[in-house]
Amino acid sequence: MTFDFLSWEFGGNKLNDYLIATVILLCSIILIKTLRRSTFKSLRKWAAQSENIYDDAIVNILERDLIPIAYIASIYLAISNLALHPIFDRTINVMVVIISTILAIRLICAGIEYIIKIYWINYQRDNLNLEQSIDALMPAIRIVIWLIGTIFLLDNLGFNISAVVTSLGIGGVAIALASQGVLQDLFSYFSILLDRPFELGDFIIVGDYLGTVEYVGIKTTRLKSIDGEQIVMANTDLVGSRIRNYKKMRQRRVVFNFGVVYETSTEQLAQIPDLIKEIITQTENATCDRAHFSGYGEYSLNFEVVYLINTNDYSIYMNAQQEINLAVKDKFAEYGIEFAYPTQVAYLDTLASGMPIKQEQSMVETSA
């Protein structure tokens, strides 16, 4: 029995060539499916036993992107031995390059995202906004990777990249100048995400503006002020400003001064620091640091008090401060201690002629 029919020719190829291509394609598909079932089944079992949730992610990434690449390679391998029409051959090569480049870019993007997540987990465990930070960073990284991938694709398709870049000439310079501000904001965006001067949910003060960070974008950052309005600030302005971040503040240090009248006795002056310390100690969330008779003023005997509020909550701080102020007022009234205020005393005397003379004028006059 002869197989002369295998020598029949169709479309420039013998039937035997088509059979070989078909066998290669079928064997490749069977091999891919077998490896997929065995290899990825083992990988999923390993990932399920691991506590790290990102092990599952990397298995899914490999299966999602490597399997299509393997199928494309199988098809290309099967038809590579066939004698195709030049146009058809060129079309297939272009399609393979385009699809392979797209899949490779997707795989690289997923791999970089995985590496970034591992970095944040291992080295930035205190970052409570991990997902938000990664979601904000990845779009810019994807743009860069896709730009590089597009250049690589054009180069593989036979385009002269150097000539294309050179042909941009003045237009490219004009675009660069026009986008200078955007690029500055983009680099500032990367600086914010990597250096982390603040995170989502932090209460910050920038110059005359203060509010809670709601959104960090490529160009702008948005704050919600205490009054409720939204403040939009360019990232470049933020990076170049002095930022006061209250999120990581564990204590508030409060310094306040007051004065009592000069008529206050020495015994009362000695009692005042102890009275202040007692009041602060009895106030919730407050710790007294020191209280001293600090000096002599123009119209008062001055005291300086320093205490700590053991929270970063502004409302608790204000409530404690109000409680301390009211308690000091009541305690001083109980002990007969008077607060001083700007007052000058005018002493009047009488000359032999009986005419009064004023020795000193004042804002508030009293006679003695």
Secondary structure, 3 states (H helix, E strand, C coil): CCCHHHHCEECCEEHHHHHHHHHHHHHHHHHHHHHHHHHHHHHHHHHHHCCCCHHHHHHHHHHHHHHHHHHHHHHHHHHCCCCCCHHHHHHHHHHHHHHHHHHHHHHHHHHHHHHHHHHHHHHCCCCCCHHHHHHHHHHHHHHHHHHHHHHHHHHHCCCCHHHHHHHHHHHHHHHHHHCHHHHHHHHHHHHHHHHCCCCCCCEEEECCEEEEEEEECCCEEEEECCCCCEEEEEHHHHHCCCEEECCCCCCEEEEEEEEECCCCCHHHHHHHHHHHHHHHHCCCCEEEEEEEEEEECCCCEEEEEEEEECCCCHHHHHHHHHHHHHHHHHHHHHCCCCECCCCCCCCEEECCCCCEEECCCCCCCCCC
